[in-house]
Amino acid sequence: MAPAATAKYDWILAITTIAFCFSAFGNGANDVANSYATSVAARTLTMPQVGFLAAITEFIGAVALGSRVTSTIKNGIFKISRFDGRPGALMLAMSCAEVGSASWLMLATRLGFPVSTTQTVVGALIGVGFASQAGLKWAWQSGSISQIAASWAIAPLLAGAFSAIIFGTLKYGVLERQDSLKAAMQLIPFYLAFTAAILALFIVVEAPTAPSLEEFGTGKVVGIVLGVFFGVLLIAYIFFMPYFKRRIIREDSRIRFYHIPLGPLLLRENPPLYFPGKGTEYVKDYYEDSYGEAHDAGKNGHSVQNTSQYSGSPTPDDAHKTVDMPPADPEKFSAGPTTGLRRRGKPGPHERFLAPVKNLSWASPAKWWGYFKFVVLQGVTRDCVSHDSALLQAVHSKARKYDVRVEHLWTYCQVRILSHLSSLDLTRSRLPPPL
């Protein structure tokens, strides 16, 4: 039962709750992509898988890491002492911030603007601070506006620098090597361990009950990170390497990710496989479009069209094929199957849900059910990777195409770190932590 002092303001709570639902929708429409877009685009995860993982990681992140966000919202932007003895005014102020934030977030999302949920919320709270004449925290102190704004510039620069270093070592140490698959098999255990070590460092730093690094002690942090690194390195050699050798080197299309626990047993001639996979494709072609074609830019930057599938023995030189062709022209790509190939993949939501009930009467429950599925399942049934797009095909035609067996190895690192970043980012993105 609501306290008597705030019971008469239930209407404010109702409006704020509705606005919060729109904010959550906008947050998912924008910040989920920050964590999972690359994974979906690389065909590491499907849209249904991402929807399931995002829902779980958002909830875990909000429960486990939401306390610092709440603390920053409560006292970081402006001093709520301004509203002492006036709970209704405080509720109205926060409601205005939520409604304003949700409105702009939805409008910007609909118009396709590059919008940040974090900056939207902070801007709304600053506006409330101005309107209520509350004292805004501009000084360089914990949770202040200055530190929050600085983090928007410093964090991307640091992330970009580390990403450039990691990708540079990966590109020139693996992808551009003559025998890229051999180099990848040698380095993948260390990349898996390095990924786990980074996640361990994040957890130590971001745990809501953890003390600061100074209080916790540098020695303990280093010990945890190194312990996780060498522990996962051992796990990688015992379980992951036999799995990779069986699936990629021996080209066993029956192997699936849930066979990883078999470890050394996978090196046997006839390993005891439970629920073996079907089909002949042992690794996906991460470059194919909606017609099964892969448009490749060779070493000289010219476009190469490759329709080979990795369902049999791949050619070692596939990653370095070049032909003397003019640069790719977007106008030469059409949105339709001009090559005579049949479109592959699952139908879109229109074809899947609306087409079968198109001629039914509105009195038919089946038609209403079809439209209901069309609205609810938009996000997980739309092909956002290999859809018919002249511009998309032209962009892909200018990119270098590497051995998909090597590309496949890094999907395991990608899923692990993206799942963690989703749980971290989707809560902390509302308000970043002070530096």
ABEGO torsion letter per residue (X at the ends): XBBAAAAAAAAAAAAAAAAAAAAAAAAAAAAAAAAAAAAAAAGABBAAAAAAAAAAAAAAAAAAAAAAAAAAAAAAABBAAAABGBAAAAAAAAAAAAAAAAAAAAAAAAAGBBBBAAAAAAAAAAAAAAAAGBBBBABBBBGBAAAAAAAAAAAAAAAAAAAAAAAAAAAAAAAABABAAAAAAAAAAAAAAAAAAAAAAAAAAABAABBBAAAAEAAAAAAAAAAAAAAAAAAAAAAAAAAAAAAAAAGBAABBAAAAAAEAAAABABBBBBGBBBEABABBBAABBAAGBBBBBBAAGBBBBBABBBABBBBAAAAABBBBBBBBBAAABBABBAAGBBBBEBBBAAAAAAAAAAABBAABAAAAAAAAAAAAAAAAABBAAABBBAAAAAAAAABBBBBAAAAAAAAAAAAAAAAAAAAAAAAAAABBBBX
